[in-house]
Amino acid sequence: MYGLLLGKRFDGATAIFLATTVLTSLTGFLFPVEHLFAVACAGVISLVALAVAILAAILSTWRAWRRIYVICAVACLYLNVFVLVAQIFMKVRPVHALAPTQKEPRS
């Protein structure tokens, strides 16, 4: 994000970000799933955005592709954080107790 805000290229950091984000999104599909969660939908959207981001990173010498890369990279980062928070609420017991169940009384 630092490089995106300053308009500087960090090719090594970009490659690491894209590779780890692809691996993160792909490994999410290795676990058995009974039905489609919002997290799985976020994973599919993230993989599509990553494909576009990788193409844009390769073609980023043109100005339009730089903008497309920035938009896709920020979207992928947002989706990764969204999945992280969703997984924390589902898996960590103290935080799971704080999660709304949609059965709370209305005020």
Buried (B, 14 or more C-beta within 10 A) or exposed (E): EEBBEEEEEEEEEBEEBBEEBBEBBEEBEEEEEEEEBEBBEBBBBBBBBBEBBBBBBEEBEEEEBBEBBBBBBBBBBEBBEBBEEBEEBEEEEEEEEEEEEEEEEEE
